[in-house]
């Protein structure tokens, strides 16, 4: 999945790539992550936890990679 996010803390827009059932490295935040693992804004380091209300409020678009 590719998540396009708008940070609720600093307002920056960024993308986060997460693997579905496997780990992969996000090119923007540099973190290896699974789909349900927390990740951070690359500008202000705000923590986002998928499936949380704050994550849903920050989500601009989710794109499934096939």
C-alpha beads as a LAMMPS data file, in Angstrom:
LAMMPS data file: protein, C-alpha beads

66 atoms
65 bonds

1 atom types
1 bond types

-500.0 500.0 xlo xhi
-500.0 500.0 ylo yhi
-500.0 500.0 zlo zhi

Masses

1 110.0

Atoms # bond

1 1 1 0.000 0.000 0.000
2 1 1 1.062 3.548 -0.651
3 1 1 -0.410 6.065 1.756
4 1 1 -0.491 9.734 0.771
5 1 1 -0.599 11.672 4.033
6 1 1 -1.027 15.244 5.190
7 1 1 0.697 15.583 8.589
8 1 1 -1.630 16.941 11.275
9 1 1 1.346 18.325 13.195
10 1 1 3.450 20.229 10.627
11 1 1 1.173 20.194 7.560
12 1 1 3.694 18.553 5.232
13 1 1 2.506 16.099 2.575
14 1 1 4.348 12.815 2.251
15 1 1 3.948 9.252 1.038
16 1 1 4.506 6.103 3.041
17 1 1 4.846 2.677 1.447
18 1 1 3.943 -0.365 3.544
19 1 1 4.077 -4.032 2.668
20 1 1 1.064 -6.294 2.931
21 1 1 2.201 -9.376 4.818
22 1 1 5.887 -8.593 4.228
23 1 1 8.347 -5.854 5.124
24 1 1 9.502 -3.242 2.639
25 1 1 11.398 0.026 2.888
26 1 1 9.619 3.335 2.467
27 1 1 11.668 5.698 0.289
28 1 1 10.400 8.829 2.118
29 1 1 10.722 7.899 5.790
30 1 1 13.376 5.195 5.382
31 1 1 11.590 2.833 7.743
32 1 1 11.051 -0.840 7.044
33 1 1 7.368 -1.382 7.753
34 1 1 4.481 -3.754 7.548
35 1 1 0.996 -2.465 6.827
36 1 1 -0.041 -2.263 10.500
37 1 1 3.304 -0.983 11.871
38 1 1 3.558 2.631 13.076
39 1 1 5.522 5.117 10.970
40 1 1 6.652 8.722 11.244
41 1 1 6.349 11.997 9.327
42 1 1 9.740 12.517 7.611
43 1 1 9.680 16.273 8.459
44 1 1 8.568 16.542 12.107
45 1 1 8.788 12.865 13.169
46 1 1 5.128 12.667 14.272
47 1 1 4.133 9.045 14.870
48 1 1 1.207 7.594 12.914
49 1 1 -0.443 4.317 13.834
50 1 1 -2.525 2.754 11.032
51 1 1 -6.162 2.078 11.965
52 1 1 -6.182 5.039 14.408
53 1 1 -8.545 8.014 14.120
54 1 1 -5.609 10.386 13.643
55 1 1 -4.253 8.257 10.805
56 1 1 -7.643 8.277 9.073
57 1 1 -7.916 12.064 9.488
58 1 1 -4.453 12.539 7.911
59 1 1 -4.951 10.120 5.030
60 1 1 -5.333 11.824 1.640
61 1 1 -5.252 8.693 -0.535
62 1 1 -4.412 4.997 -0.253
63 1 1 -3.186 3.144 -3.343
64 1 1 -2.937 -0.651 -3.466
65 1 1 0.162 -1.960 -5.227
66 1 1 -0.497 -5.072 -7.286

Bonds

1 1 1 2
2 1 2 3
3 1 3 4
4 1 4 5
5 1 5 6
6 1 6 7
7 1 7 8
8 1 8 9
9 1 9 10
10 1 10 11
11 1 11 12
12 1 12 13
13 1 13 14
14 1 14 15
15 1 15 16
16 1 16 17
17 1 17 18
18 1 18 19
19 1 19 20
20 1 20 21
21 1 21 22
22 1 22 23
23 1 23 24
24 1 24 25
25 1 25 26
26 1 26 27
27 1 27 28
28 1 28 29
29 1 29 30
30 1 30 31
31 1 31 32
32 1 32 33
33 1 33 34
34 1 34 35
35 1 35 36
36 1 36 37
37 1 37 38
38 1 38 39
39 1 39 40
40 1 40 41
41 1 41 42
42 1 42 43
43 1 43 44
44 1 44 45
45 1 45 46
46 1 46 47
47 1 47 48
48 1 48 49
49 1 49 50
50 1 50 51
51 1 51 52
52 1 52 53
53 1 53 54
54 1 54 55
55 1 55 56
56 1 56 57
57 1 57 58
58 1 58 59
59 1 59 60
60 1 60 61
61 1 61 62
62 1 62 63
63 1 63 64
64 1 64 65
65 1 65 66
